[in-house]
């Protein structure tokens, strides 16, 4: 979320740029947006049981993979391996940080049906984000990306946005919106219902937000109806649209995850507060365990609608004072990563 909010019908969420607040809005939160730029998705050392975390405690007990060993230690996996970080939260809350779980690792390297964890992937509990500090330096795990995270999709969208930027002054607001819609549709993964780009009266600090209840990405109307945009402004618009659309893909993956678990289309729609048509499409395109889409869907489901939803809402309700926690939410970490990649690709396109 880059300053957004989202409300989930059954989940009572909230809205703040890439936040999912009650009502179906996911917004982008821009405060200090440049402070925590998402790292490039280059290969990183594999994380294992007993590897040191930023809180200076070895990751344990895990228990780690029972059949995948890296340098003699079990590989650490998202969602199921648990770190009992005993470091206390600052007074007056003496409770320990743990238990902590990593919710986002390599989306394209899975271990026992879960994302493989690496150095800098983040363990989360009740305290501050706790990335793995080290990993097995001789075994690196990459992430080639899937869907909107694939290099082909990112580059195609960036190229289209560069062409739009060159003709921006000759188009009216409706033409600008239609051109970006066409660029976005061309980048979406097969089977995913297209998100509709709409012009909306948003706060000045909110350039765009996902409204999953209407399956749309809202763009600040002042950007569409105004005059020329600077290079930086157009790069940020590119990032915003891609960031918010990646949120849409995450919600799509969560719906696919529910479908793979046997949830019927009408229940998927009501559980998530998404249109019935999207629930029906998900039921026809389930994402089972062992797929990148299924792993992402499980992580988003847990963060937005599952046991972490209360924590997530607390963070989003006070994102200014919990910015690091906000950026560490799995859906935000992933969306910022892809949005930043789209922005960089736009800047690199002549």
N, C-alpha and C positions, 0 to 999 in steps of 0.2 A: 504494500500500500504506500503510496507516495503522498499521503495526506488525505486519508479517506475514511469512510465509515461503512459498516455493513450491518444490516439487520437480518437475522435469519428468522423466518417465521417461527419455527419451532425452537430455535436456539437462542432467541433473545440476544442478538449481538449488537454491535454498535458501528458507527461509521467514522472513519478517519483514514485518509488516503489508502490504504491498502489494508484497512482494518475492516473487519466484518461486523458492523454494528447492527442493532436491531433494525429491521426494516429492509434489509437487502442491499445495503450500500457498502462498497469497499472503496476507501479513498486513499490518496497518497498524502503522507505527512511529510511536509517539506523541511521542517526545522533542521538546520545544520545538515542539509542533505549531502553536502560534499564531505562531511566529516568521516563517514564510514562507507566509503565506496566499496562495493562488493569486489572481492578479489577475482582475478581471472580464473577460469575453470581449468587451470593447468594441473597436471598430475601432482599429487601430494602423497607423502609417506603414509602407508597404511597404519591405521590405529588398531591397537590390540589391548587385551587385558594387561593391566599393570603399566601401560604407558602413562607418562606424567601429564596431568592436566594443568591449566593455567592457575587453578586454585592450589597448586603444589601438592596435590594428593594423587597417588596412582589410581588409575581407573580400575575399580574392582567392586564387587566380585564378578560382575558380568552376567552370566558366566562365560560369555563369548561363544563362538561357533564350536560345536562339538567335533566338527570334521574339517574345518579350514584353519590351518595353523600357518602363521607368518613369522619366520624367525623363531620358531618354537613356541610362540604364544598364540592363543585363540584370537581370531579376527573379531573386532568389535562391530556390532550390527545396530542399525537404527531400530527403534520401537521396542525391542525386546531385551536388550542388554542394559543392566541397571548399575549405576555408579552411586555408592553410598557416601557421597561427599559429607564429611563430618564437620567441615568448617562452619562455625556458627554465623548466622545472619547478625548484622550489627545490632546492638541494643536499640530499643528495648525488646527485641525479638530474639530470644536465645536459641531458637530452633535451628537445626543444621540446614545447610543448603539442600542436601539430598532428601530423598533419592532423586537422581538425575538420569535423564534419557536423552539420547541424540535422536532428533526427529528428521534431520536432513543430512544425507551423505551423498555419495555418488549415485546419481539417478540412473546410470547405465551400467554400473557394476554391482551386482546383487550377490549377497552371501546368504544362503538358506532363505531365499525369497525376500530378504530385506536389503536396503541400501548399505553398501560397505562404508565404514567410517574412516576418516583420514585425519591427519594433522590439520588443525584449524576448524574442523567440524565441531559443532557446538553441543555440549551437554547442557540440559536445562532442567531446573527444578524450581525451588522457591527463591533462590538467591540470584546473584548476577550471572549472566551467561558464562559458561565455563568451557572454552575450547580445549581440544587436545593440544598440548604444547609440543609434543614430539610424536613420532611414529617410527616405523621401520624404514630407515633411510634408503635401504637397498631394494625396497619393494614399493613402487609408486602406483597409485590408483588414479585414473583420470575420470573424465565425465564428458562424453562426446555430445550429450544433450539429446532430448527427444522433443518432438512436437515443436513448439515455438522456440525451444532452446537449441534446436539444431542449427548449425552454422548456415545451412542453406536457407532456412526460413528467415534468420536474422539478416543475412546479407540481401535477400530479395526484398524484404521490407525496407531496409535502409536505402537501397537503390531506388525504390519507388518513391520514398519520401524525399530523396534528393531531387528527383525529377519534379515532384510537386512543388518543392521549395522554389525552383527556378520559374515556375508559372504562377506562383502564389498571387502576385500582384494583378494578374489578368483574370483571376477567378473571383466570383462572389462567394458568400458564405456557404450556400448550398452546394456549389461546385467543389469547394474545398473539402467539405465533409464527404461528398460522394467520391472524390478522388482518394481520400484516405481510407474510406470503406472498401474500395476496390483493392487497394494495396494490402489491407488487413485480411480480406477474404482469401487472397492468393497465398497467404502465409499460414493459414489455419491447418491443423492436422486433419486427415481424412476422417469423416464421421462426426466431427464436432459441429454442433449447430452454430451458425454464424452469429456473432455478437453484433448488434446494431449500434453504430456510432450515432450519437444524438448531440445536438447543441443544447446546453443547459445553463441556466443562471446559477453559477457556482460562486462561492467566495473567492476573492481575488487571489488568495494563497492556494487555492485548489484548482489545478489545471485540468484534472480529470479524475474520474472515479468509476469503479464497476458497480452497477446496480444489477445484482444477480436475480432479483425478483422479476425484473423485466428483460433480463438477458441482454443488457446493453452497457456500453461504455459511454459515459457522459463526458463531453468536452466543454470546457468553459467557453461560453458563447463569445466572450470578448476577444478570444484568440482567433475565432473564425470570422468575426465581423470587422475586426480592426484592419489596420494597414499592414505594411511590410513588417516581417519579423527579422530580427537579427539572426546571425548564424547560431549563437548560443541559445536563443529562444527557440529556434526550429529544432535544434538538437535536443532540447529539453522536451519539446512537444513530441518528438519521435520516441524519446524514452518513456514519456507518460503514457502514450497510447499503447506501446508494447508492454510496459509494466502492468497496466490495468487489464490488458487482454490476456496476459499470462495468468493473472488471477482468475480470469474466466476459465482458462484451460485447467487450472487447479481445481476449481469447483466442478468442472466437467469430469476430471479424474476421480474426484470424490464420489460423484454420482455413478461413475463406472465401477468404482470399488464396491459401492452398495449393491449394484446390479450383480456383480460377480458373487456376492454373498447371498443371492436369492431374493433380494428385496424387490417387490413389484414396482412398476413404473409410477403408479399413483402414490405409493408410499415414499419413493425416492423424492418426488416433487414436494410432497407435504413435509417430509423430514427436513429438507434443505431450503424450503421456501423459494424454489426455482419453478419456472413454467412447466406445465405438464408435458409440453412438447419436448423439452430437454430431458425430462425423466424417461419419456418413451424412447428417445434416441439412445440414452444410456443403457436402457434395458436391452436394446438391440445390439449394443456395442460394449459388453462388459469388459472390465480390465481385471483379470484374475491375478492371484498371487504369482510372483515370479516374473511379472512384467514391470517395466519402468512406470507405466501409467498406474498400475495397481499399487505400487509402493508409494508413489506420490499421493495418490488418492487416499491411502490409509493415513499418511502423515497429516494431510489437510483435514481429513475427517476428525482425527483425534484432537487437532489444535482448535478447530473452529466449532465443532459440534459435540466433541467427546469430553473426556475427563479434563482436558486442558482449557476448555472454553471459558471457565470462570477466571482462570489466570489471565487468559488472553484479553478478556474484557476489562479486567483491572488495569492491564498495561495500556490498552487503547484509551481508556478513560482518563489516563494521566500520562499520555505519551511524551509530553514535554519533559517530565521528570524521570521517565523510564525509556529514554530513547534507545539505549543499547538493547534493552529487553525487547522493545518493539522491532528493532532491526534483526533480532535473533529469532523471531517467530518464523517457523519453517516456510510459511507462505510468503512472508515478507523477504526473507533472505533470498529465496529463489526468484521472486519477482524483481527485486532490485538487481540481482545478478543479470537477468535477461534484459531488463530495461537498460542497464548500463552498457551491455554488449551491443544493443541496437543503437544506442547513442554513439558509441565509439565507431561502429560500422558506418553510421551516417557521416560522421566527421571525416572518415577515411575515404569516402566516396566523392570523387571529383564532380 
